[in-house]
Amino acid sequence: MTLVHLNVRSWCLNTNTDIAIILPSIKQGEDVKTFYQSSKKYPVLWLLHGTLGCYNDYLRRTNIELYATENDLIVVMPSAMNSNYSNWSQVIPPFNMFDYLTEELMPLIYGWFPASDKREDNFICGLSMGARGGASKFGFNYPERFAGVACMSGVPSDIREILKNPNHPMYEREKMTIDQAGGLEKFLNSYENVWDKVADVAKLENPPQFYFCCGTQDGVYPNYLHFKEYAQSVGLKATFDEREGYAHEWRFWELEIQEILKFFGFDKGIVHGQYDPREEVKMEGRLI
């Protein structure tokens, strides 16, 4: 397993920032020189954390390193703080997270690592804030960049419905996003208004594959159902998955990250939505 930790100076974020990267590893018996001098380009999963999280969340709480290694998949996990993956131009200095991923991080990964920049080899996934504000925002704003988009426990926000109810759990957060966008009209005409982009993407001849999932005990489940109904009404081709009894929790996300990898076509070593750590590992006929 090859794990890289970068701490880089970002011009979009105006600060140093952390990135964790899982790279494909040389297999037992492979020629070292041939492997490292190969010009092979690998598919990339851009994996986004949620509120209060950081770049190493998935490494600490899921088996993503195992799944990526088994499937020769590069996984890029940036740190976004609590930015909602938005451009915060009104803070000093500006913290432009939306621009950072596409205009700075992607060129870095494509230029420094054996990562394919082809659309068919790029996938984006996130949980909670990393789904609602991250994966869905990038997926619906840049459908030409990604073959697949997956959102765990987070969906695009119906801002008009949220503003009708000051008691809505997302009211204050969305109101702040509107304020920093320069008001409701500017928000509705910006990249932040993902809801209104869903119908446009649904009309595309070749949209990304979309996957949305949520636990039935999750506080965001009503939002998820509202979005599901809307997405289906505008003809968005998407897979929806609900799991009984799960809340906003890592037990759910560990199961779903496996389903998402299978959905994207990476299913080596992933069986029936769960990893059994008791499974024997064999090398050259010996148990290790």
Secondary structure, 3 states (H helix, E strand, C coil): CEEEEEEEEECCCCEEEEEEEEECCCCCCCCHHHHHCCCCCECEEEEECCCCCCCCHHHHHCCHHHHHHHCCCEEEEECCCCCCCCEECCCCCCEEHHHHHHHHHHHHHHHHCCECCCHHHEEEEEECHHHHHHHHHHHHHCCCCCCEEEEECCCCCCHHHHHCCCCCCCHHHHHHHHHHHCCHHHHHCCCCCCHHHHHHHHCCCCCCEEEEEEECCCCCHHHHHHHHHHHHHCCCCEEEEEECCCCCCHHHHHHHHHHHHHHCCCCCCCECCECCCCCCCEECCEEC
